[in-house]
Structures are given as C-alpha cells and as structure tokens.
Amino acid sequence: QVQLVESGGGLVQAGGSLRLSCAASARSFSSDTMGWFRQPPGKEREFVAAISRTDSSTSYLDSVKGRFTISRDNAKDTMYLQMNNLQFEDTAVYYCAAAQYLYLLRSGACYWGQGTQVTVSS
C-alpha cells in the first residue's frame, strides 16, 4: 500500500509558474513509476507526465512538452512537477499517481493522491 500526498497547487496568472510535489508514504516497487494526471472542469482525467525510479526516463503529454518538467528525489520518495508558462487550458485538478510499471500507471491501475487544484487565470 502506498499513500501519496500532493502539495503546491494554487492560483496563478497565465504565463506564470507553479511546482507540484508528491510525497510517497513508503519506498516500494509499487512506486517505481510515478506520474501526474489532471482533470479539467467538465472533462475526463488525462495523463500528464511520468518518471521512472530506475532510470529516470520520462514521458509527457504532447501539450505540456517544453513547459512542464517532471523529476523525483528517490532519497525523499518525492516527485515534482515544475510547470512553466502556464495557460488557461492547464486549469485542472492535478493527481499524483504511482505504479510499478508505466503501462499500469497510464491505464489507471495505480495508487492515487487526493488531488490538488491548479487554476490559471487568463
């Protein structure tokens, strides 16, 4: 069992930056892959980014490439999402997720955090 706690959401103007954090309760193979999803108002949840513990390989949603950077500190069991040049369309509840493998995470078969609101004003 892995518990995930997000922090760092908030309100920002378009073009601004925010950094989200996600702390895992324990080091486990179940959190070998960690990532972020988001759910915009009235829309379905979508994959944003993921990172592997073993080789730090990353994967991104096309629309955030070049603006968002995912990273992790394995010693602290914490993952980050640096979001730059935020746009109105980035407004969503952002969820931290963890699974052993990327395909499990992307399919939604993973542990979830409680979510943190990111609101970008235009």
Z-matrix of the N, CA and C atoms (Angstrom, degrees):
N
C 1 1.465
C 2 1.526 1 109.04
N 3 1.312 2 115.93 1 130.52
C 4 1.457 3 121.71 2 179.17
C 5 1.518 4 108.06 3 -122.89
N 6 1.309 5 116.13 4 128.21
C 7 1.459 6 119.94 5 173.86
C 8 1.521 7 108.77 6 -104.38
N 9 1.323 8 114.98 7 138.69
C 10 1.455 9 121.45 8 -176.20
C 11 1.520 10 109.31 9 -122.22
N 12 1.322 11 115.85 10 133.11
C 13 1.459 12 120.62 11 -179.27
C 14 1.517 13 109.03 12 -126.75
N 15 1.343 14 115.21 13 118.00
C 16 1.464 15 120.76 14 179.95
C 17 1.521 16 110.56 15 -92.76
N 18 1.317 17 114.49 16 157.35
C 19 1.465 18 121.00 17 171.58
C 20 1.518 19 108.07 18 -156.32
N 21 1.329 20 116.00 19 163.37
C 22 1.451 21 120.40 20 173.17
C 23 1.513 22 116.20 21 107.64
N 24 1.316 23 118.28 22 -2.39
C 25 1.452 24 119.07 23 177.81
C 26 1.517 25 111.59 24 -70.54
N 27 1.335 26 115.83 25 174.39
C 28 1.452 27 119.65 26 178.03
C 29 1.505 28 112.13 27 161.53
N 30 1.322 29 115.11 28 -165.37
C 31 1.457 30 123.52 29 -179.33
C 32 1.521 31 109.20 30 -106.22
N 33 1.329 32 116.01 31 132.11
C 34 1.460 33 120.94 32 -179.27
C 35 1.510 34 108.98 33 -144.57
N 36 1.314 35 116.51 34 150.94
C 37 1.461 36 120.29 35 176.32
C 38 1.520 37 110.19 36 -78.81
N 39 1.313 38 115.91 37 154.33
C 40 1.465 39 120.89 38 176.88
C 41 1.533 40 109.38 39 -54.96
N 42 1.334 41 114.46 40 136.78
C 43 1.459 42 120.21 41 -176.53
C 44 1.512 43 113.39 42 92.45
N 45 1.320 44 116.88 43 -11.14
C 46 1.456 45 121.38 44 -178.94
C 47 1.516 46 112.57 45 -84.53
N 48 1.332 47 115.30 46 -174.89
C 49 1.463 48 122.16 47 -175.85
C 50 1.522 49 111.17 48 -132.32
N 51 1.328 50 114.39 49 151.87
C 52 1.462 51 122.56 50 172.14
C 53 1.518 52 107.70 51 -144.02
N 54 1.331 53 115.67 52 154.52
C 55 1.452 54 120.49 53 173.30
C 56 1.520 55 109.26 54 -124.99
N 57 1.328 56 115.32 55 122.24
C 58 1.455 57 121.47 56 176.24
C 59 1.520 58 109.67 57 -95.14
N 60 1.323 59 115.64 58 146.83
C 61 1.467 60 121.66 59 175.99
C 62 1.516 61 109.47 60 -125.10
N 63 1.311 62 115.86 61 150.46
C 64 1.464 63 121.48 62 176.47
C 65 1.521 64 107.93 63 -140.71
N 66 1.311 65 115.53 64 117.62
C 67 1.455 66 120.87 65 -179.94
C 68 1.523 67 110.05 66 -103.56
N 69 1.332 68 116.46 67 130.11
C 70 1.461 69 121.56 68 176.97
C 71 1.522 70 109.22 69 -92.20
N 72 1.320 71 115.13 70 143.91
C 73 1.471 72 119.78 71 -174.71
C 74 1.511 73 112.89 72 -71.39
N 75 1.328 74 116.95 73 -26.07
C 76 1.454 75 119.69 74 -177.43
C 77 1.514 76 110.06 75 -157.04
N 78 1.326 77 114.69 76 151.63
C 79 1.466 78 118.79 77 177.54
C 80 1.523 79 108.13 78 -79.56
N 81 1.318 80 114.46 79 125.60
C 82 1.454 81 119.53 80 -175.25
C 83 1.516 82 109.04 81 -154.76
N 84 1.336 83 116.21 82 154.17
C 85 1.460 84 118.28 83 175.12
C 86 1.519 85 110.30 84 -61.04
N 87 1.337 86 115.99 85 -21.14
C 88 1.475 87 119.77 86 179.76
C 89 1.525 88 112.31 87 -68.82
N 90 1.320 89 117.13 88 -11.23
C 91 1.467 90 119.56 89 176.80
C 92 1.522 91 110.44 90 -118.75
N 93 1.325 92 116.82 91 24.95
C 94 1.457 93 119.68 92 176.64
C 95 1.522 94 111.43 93 -60.58
N 96 1.309 95 116.41 94 -34.05
C 97 1.462 96 121.75 95 174.61
C 98 1.528 97 108.09 96 -115.15
N 99 1.294 98 115.89 97 126.36
C 100 1.467 99 120.44 98 177.57
C 101 1.519 100 108.79 99 -124.45
N 102 1.305 101 115.58 100 151.88
C 103 1.453 102 118.06 101 -177.00
C 104 1.510 103 113.13 102 -161.00
N 105 1.310 104 114.51 103 -178.77
C 106 1.463 105 123.16 104 179.36
C 107 1.521 106 109.93 105 -126.76
N 108 1.318 107 114.31 106 138.98
C 109 1.447 108 123.47 107 169.54
C 110 1.530 109 106.98 108 -120.78
N 111 1.330 110 115.32 109 165.22
C 112 1.461 111 118.50 110 173.78
C 113 1.518 112 109.42 111 -144.33
N 114 1.326 113 114.64 112 152.95
C 115 1.455 114 120.76 113 177.79
C 116 1.516 115 108.62 114 -129.23
N 117 1.345 116 117.11 115 102.16
C 118 1.463 117 120.14 116 176.84
C 119 1.524 118 110.38 117 -68.32
N 120 1.319 119 118.37 118 160.31
C 121 1.466 120 121.37 119 179.80
C 122 1.522 121 111.49 120 -57.17
N 123 1.315 122 116.95 121 127.16
C 124 1.457 123 121.74 122 176.88
C 125 1.518 124 115.34 123 74.17
N 126 1.332 125 116.97 124 8.28
C 127 1.458 126 119.48 125 -178.60
C 128 1.523 127 110.76 126 -124.04
N 129 1.318 128 115.61 127 170.21
C 130 1.453 129 120.21 128 179.03
C 131 1.528 130 110.61 129 -81.22
N 132 1.330 131 113.46 130 158.62
C 133 1.455 132 118.93 131 178.31
C 134 1.524 133 110.33 132 -68.31
N 135 1.334 134 116.66 133 140.93
C 136 1.462 135 121.21 134 -178.48
C 137 1.526 136 110.68 135 -132.33
N 138 1.319 137 115.12 136 150.14
C 139 1.451 138 122.52 137 176.79
C 140 1.530 139 109.51 138 -69.49
N 141 1.336 140 116.42 139 138.77
C 142 1.454 141 121.27 140 178.78
C 143 1.531 142 111.51 141 -113.79
N 144 1.325 143 117.42 142 -52.05
C 145 1.464 144 120.84 143 -176.17
C 146 1.513 145 109.55 144 -164.44
N 147 1.335 146 115.45 145 158.07
C 148 1.457 147 121.19 146 177.02
C 149 1.518 148 109.49 147 -149.61
N 150 1.350 149 114.92 148 157.31
C 151 1.457 150 121.08 149 179.65
C 152 1.518 151 109.44 150 -145.09
N 153 1.318 152 115.09 151 142.00
C 154 1.461 153 121.31 152 -179.81
C 155 1.529 154 110.95 153 -92.96
N 156 1.346 155 116.17 154 142.83
C 157 1.460 156 119.86 155 176.09
C 158 1.528 157 111.22 156 -71.48
N 159 1.322 158 116.02 157 -36.55
C 160 1.468 159 120.69 158 -170.02
C 161 1.526 160 113.30 159 -73.23
N 162 1.337 161 117.12 160 -45.74
C 163 1.462 162 118.52 161 -176.83
C 164 1.527 163 113.50 162 -125.63
N 165 1.337 164 116.35 163 6.93
C 166 1.471 165 122.52 164 179.37
C 167 1.521 166 113.04 165 58.72
N 168 1.327 167 117.30 166 20.70
C 169 1.463 168 118.98 167 175.37
C 170 1.526 169 108.84 168 -66.45
N 171 1.331 170 115.58 169 148.61
C 172 1.460 171 121.03 170 -175.56
C 173 1.525 172 111.58 171 -126.94
N 174 1.314 173 114.19 172 160.14
C 175 1.457 174 121.95 173 177.15
C 176 1.520 175 107.15 174 -143.54
N 177 1.350 176 116.53 175 140.86
C 178 1.462 177 120.61 176 -176.04
C 179 1.527 178 112.18 177 -135.11
N 180 1.308 179 115.27 178 151.25
C 181 1.452 180 122.72 179 165.67
C 182 1.530 181 107.14 180 -66.63
N 183 1.324 182 117.00 181 137.52
C 184 1.462 183 119.93 182 -175.09
C 185 1.524 184 112.88 183 -55.59
N 186 1.305 185 117.09 184 -39.33
C 187 1.474 186 120.14 185 -173.54
C 188 1.528 187 113.37 186 -71.79
N 189 1.328 188 118.12 187 -10.86
C 190 1.465 189 119.90 188 179.25
C 191 1.526 190 112.23 189 -109.35
N 192 1.314 191 117.51 190 -6.34
C 193 1.462 192 120.52 191 179.56
C 194 1.530 193 110.16 192 -59.06
N 195 1.338 194 115.10 193 134.31
C 196 1.450 195 119.99 194 -178.45
C 197 1.514 196 114.05 195 86.12
N 198 1.337 197 117.09 196 -13.25
C 199 1.465 198 120.21 197 178.63
C 200 1.536 199 111.48 198 -114.91
N 201 1.315 200 117.08 199 -36.62
C 202 1.466 201 122.08 200 -178.96
C 203 1.525 202 109.36 201 -106.32
N 204 1.332 203 115.93 202 144.25
C 205 1.456 204 121.65 203 176.17
C 206 1.519 205 109.20 204 -132.16
N 207 1.331 206 115.79 205 123.98
C 208 1.457 207 120.73 206 178.02
C 209 1.531 208 108.59 207 -98.84
N 210 1.319 209 116.14 208 141.77
C 211 1.457 210 120.88 209 178.57
C 212 1.528 211 108.40 210 -150.82
N 213 1.327 212 115.65 211 168.39
C 214 1.460 213 118.72 212 177.07
C 215 1.516 214 109.96 213 -149.08
N 216 1.324 215 113.83 214 149.66
C 217 1.457 216 121.72 215 174.90
C 218 1.524 217 106.05 216 -111.84
N 219 1.319 218 116.50 217 99.88
C 220 1.464 219 120.08 218 -174.42
C 221 1.535 220 111.88 219 -64.37
N 222 1.304 221 117.15 220 -30.42
C 223 1.465 222 119.84 221 179.57
C 224 1.530 223 111.13 222 -65.35
N 225 1.328 224 116.07 223 -29.49
C 226 1.473 225 121.21 224 -179.27
C 227 1.521 226 112.24 225 -102.93
N 228 1.336 227 116.82 226 -0.70
C 229 1.477 228 120.32 227 -176.47
C 230 1.520 229 110.55 228 51.50
N 231 1.292 230 115.63 229 44.58
C 232 1.467 231 121.74 230 -176.79
C 233 1.522 232 109.80 231 -130.58
N 234 1.314 233 114.68 232 139.95
C 235 1.459 234 122.17 233 179.03
C 236 1.531 235 108.38 234 -117.96
N 237 1.329 236 115.18 235 152.00
C 238 1.456 237 120.76 236 -178.36
C 239 1.526 238 110.57 237 -130.42
N 240 1.325 239 114.64 238 154.18
C 241 1.462 240 120.65 239 170.56
C 242 1.517 241 107.24 240 -132.95
N 243 1.323 242 115.51 241 106.81
C 244 1.460 243 120.77 242 175.67
C 245 1.524 244 107.97 243 -86.85
N 246 1.313 245 115.86 244 120.37
C 247 1.460 246 120.88 245 -176.81
C 248 1.518 247 108.76 246 -115.22
N 249 1.318 248 115.95 247 115.44
C 250 1.461 249 121.97 248 179.92
C 251 1.518 250 110.05 249 -113.88
N 252 1.326 251 115.61 250 160.16
C 253 1.460 252 121.37 251 179.31
C 254 1.529 253 111.10 252 48.79
N 255 1.318 254 115.20 253 49.90
C 256 1.465 255 120.09 254 -177.88
C 257 1.520 256 110.90 255 -64.45
N 258 1.319 257 114.69 256 142.13
C 259 1.453 258 122.25 257 179.95
C 260 1.528 259 109.81 258 -117.31
N 261 1.330 260 115.49 259 162.37
C 262 1.464 261 120.44 260 -179.47
C 263 1.535 262 110.33 261 -54.81
N 264 1.339 263 115.58 262 -36.20
C 265 1.466 264 120.37 263 -177.17
C 266 1.522 265 112.70 264 -68.68
N 267 1.329 266 118.07 265 -11.69
C 268 1.459 267 121.71 266 177.49
C 269 1.525 268 112.15 267 -82.54
N 270 1.325 269 116.69 268 -6.65
C 271 1.466 270 120.19 269 178.53
C 272 1.520 271 110.00 270 -60.62
N 273 1.327 272 116.38 271 124.94
C 274 1.464 273 121.24 272 -176.18
C 275 1.519 274 109.68 273 -176.99
N 276 1.315 275 115.00 274 168.76
C 277 1.454 276 120.23 275 165.29
C 278 1.536 277 106.28 276 -88.03
N 279 1.296 278 116.15 277 125.84
C 280 1.464 279 121.72 278 -178.32
C 281 1.523 280 109.06 279 -101.30
N 282 1.331 281 114.96 280 130.52
C 283 1.462 282 121.81 281 -177.58
C 284 1.518 283 110.36 282 -116.29
N 285 1.292 284 115.86 283 134.95
C 286 1.448 285 122.61 284 171.34
C 287 1.527 286 108.34 285 -83.91
N 288 1.328 287 117.17 286 145.04
C 289 1.451 288 121.50 287 179.97
C 290 1.520 289 109.99 288 -141.73
N 291 1.324 290 115.77 289 154.29
C 292 1.466 291 120.65 290 179.82
C 293 1.511 292 110.29 291 -146.73
N 294 1.328 293 115.69 292 141.26
C 295 1.460 294 122.70 293 178.14
C 296 1.522 295 107.94 294 -157.68
N 297 1.332 296 115.45 295 169.43
C 298 1.457 297 117.59 296 179.53
C 299 1.525 298 111.00 297 -71.93
N 300 1.319 299 116.23 298 -41.15
C 301 1.454 300 120.28 299 -176.00
C 302 1.522 301 111.04 300 -124.24
N 303 1.361 302 115.59 301 155.74
C 304 1.459 303 121.05 302 -178.15
C 305 1.526 304 111.19 303 -61.91
N 306 1.338 305 117.12 304 -39.49
C 307 1.462 306 117.79 305 -176.11
C 308 1.530 307 110.98 306 -66.76
N 309 1.322 308 116.87 307 -31.12
C 310 1.472 309 120.12 308 176.02
C 311 1.515 310 109.68 309 -68.98
N 312 1.320 311 115.99 310 -43.79
C 313 1.452 312 119.60 311 -179.32
C 314 1.523 313 110.73 312 -62.10
N 315 1.308 314 117.03 313 -47.86
C 316 1.464 315 120.30 314 -176.41
C 317 1.527 316 112.25 315 -67.45
N 318 1.317 317 116.56 316 -24.42
C 319 1.474 318 119.39 317 178.18
C 320 1.523 319 111.64 318 -83.31
N 321 1.341 320 116.51 319 -7.58
C 322 1.457 321 120.00 320 -178.77
C 323 1.508 322 114.27 321 89.96
N 324 1.316 323 117.44 322 0.97
C 325 1.468 324 121.86 323 178.15
C 326 1.528 325 107.89 324 -86.70
N 327 1.308 326 115.27 325 75.25
C 328 1.461 327 120.42 326 -170.70
C 329 1.522 328 110.29 327 -154.72
N 330 1.325 329 115.30 328 172.77
C 331 1.454 330 120.44 329 171.77
C 332 1.524 331 108.70 330 -82.50
N 333 1.349 332 114.68 331 148.47
C 334 1.465 333 119.74 332 -177.38
C 335 1.517 334 111.09 333 -124.46
N 336 1.332 335 114.57 334 147.03
C 337 1.446 336 120.18 335 167.99
C 338 1.519 337 109.68 336 -85.32
N 339 1.320 338 115.75 337 -179.92
C 340 1.471 339 120.06 338 -175.11
C 341 1.527 340 112.76 339 -83.80
N 342 1.314 341 117.29 340 -14.00
C 343 1.452 342 120.94 341 178.81
C 344 1.522 343 112.82 342 96.98
N 345 1.322 344 115.58 343 148.32
C 346 1.460 345 121.56 344 176.19
C 347 1.530 346 108.19 345 -138.86
N 348 1.318 347 116.44 346 136.37
C 349 1.464 348 121.59 347 -175.01
C 350 1.521 349 110.79 348 -82.06
N 351 1.323 350 115.00 349 131.53
C 352 1.460 351 122.31 350 171.06
C 353 1.524 352 107.15 351 -119.27
N 354 1.314 353 116.80 352 121.75
C 355 1.453 354 121.85 353 179.97
C 356 1.518 355 109.10 354 -122.45
N 357 1.328 356 115.77 355 124.01
C 358 1.455 357 121.78 356 -179.93
C 359 1.520 358 107.88 357 -111.00
N 360 1.304 359 116.27 358 120.37
C 361 1.461 360 120.43 359 -179.84
C 362 1.524 361 108.98 360 -91.94
N 363 1.322 362 114.16 361 139.72
C 364 1.475 363 119.04 362 -176.87
C 365 1.520 364 110.91 363 -89.60
